[in-house]
Amino acid sequence: MGPTITQRELRNGSGEIMRRLDEGESFVVTRNGVPVGELTPLRRLRFVSATSVTEIFRTAPAVDAQKFRQDLDDVASQEIAPRG
């Protein structure tokens, strides 16, 4: 985890701590010297350009469509009847 901060530091320095969270830093919060919680940044979805995705898939292995379909059929039922 990240650095330890006291409850008082969290209260008095919340702006700075929020900025550091936004930059990806995590914290352990203590009260009377005892750890009581963790502050971690949320995982954010990041935009990936079409060029990047195209480059990634350009080097990906080829997919055998018939084998892929067979693999799906082996594990997924095509029955229309409702389940359970």
C-alpha positions in Angstrom: 0.0 0.0 0.0 1.0 3.6 0.1 2.2 6.0 2.8 0.4 6.2 6.2 -1.6 9.3 7.0 -3.4 10.1 10.2 -7.1 11.0 10.5 -6.0 14.6 11.2 -3.8 14.7 8.1 -6.7 13.5 6.0 -9.0 16.1 7.5 -6.6 19.0 7.3 -4.9 18.1 4.0 -7.8 16.7 2.1 -7.1 18.8 -1.0 -3.5 17.7 -1.3 -4.5 14.1 -0.6 -7.2 14.2 -3.3 -4.7 15.6 -5.8 -2.3 12.7 -4.9 -5.1 10.2 -5.2 -5.9 11.6 -8.6 -2.3 11.0 -9.6 -2.6 7.4 -8.6 -1.2 7.3 -5.1 -2.8 5.2 -2.3 -2.8 5.8 1.4 -3.4 3.9 4.7 -5.3 6.0 7.1 -4.7 5.6 10.9 -6.6 6.7 14.0 -4.5 6.8 17.2 -1.7 4.9 15.4 -4.0 2.0 14.3 -4.7 1.5 10.6 -8.5 1.9 10.0 -8.7 2.2 6.2 -7.2 2.4 2.8 -7.6 5.2 0.2 -7.0 4.1 -3.3 -7.8 5.8 -6.6 -10.6 4.5 -8.7 -9.7 2.6 -11.8 -10.7 4.8 -14.7 -11.4 3.7 -18.2 -8.9 5.2 -20.5 -9.6 6.1 -24.2 -7.7 3.9 -26.6 -7.3 5.2 -30.1 -8.4 3.2 -33.1 -4.9 3.2 -34.4 -3.6 1.6 -31.2 -6.3 -1.1 -31.3 -5.6 -1.8 -34.9 -1.9 -2.2 -34.2 -2.6 -4.6 -31.3 -4.9 -6.8 -33.4 -2.6 -6.7 -36.4 -0.2 -8.9 -34.5 -2.8 -11.1 -32.8 -3.1 -14.7 -33.8 -5.6 -15.6 -36.4 -9.0 -17.0 -35.3 -10.3 -20.2 -36.9 -14.0 -19.3 -37.2 -15.2 -22.9 -37.4 -13.2 -24.0 -34.4 -14.4 -20.9 -32.4 -18.0 -21.7 -33.3 -17.5 -25.4 -32.3 -16.0 -24.3 -28.9 -19.0 -22.1 -28.3 -21.4 -24.8 -29.2 -19.7 -27.2 -26.8 -20.3 -25.0 -23.8 -23.5 -23.0 -24.7 -26.9 -24.5 -25.1 -29.0 -23.3 -28.1 -32.2 -24.5 -26.5 -35.1 -22.0 -26.4 -36.7 -23.6 -23.3 -36.4 -21.5 -20.1 -33.9 -22.4 -17.5 -34.8 -23.9 -14.2 
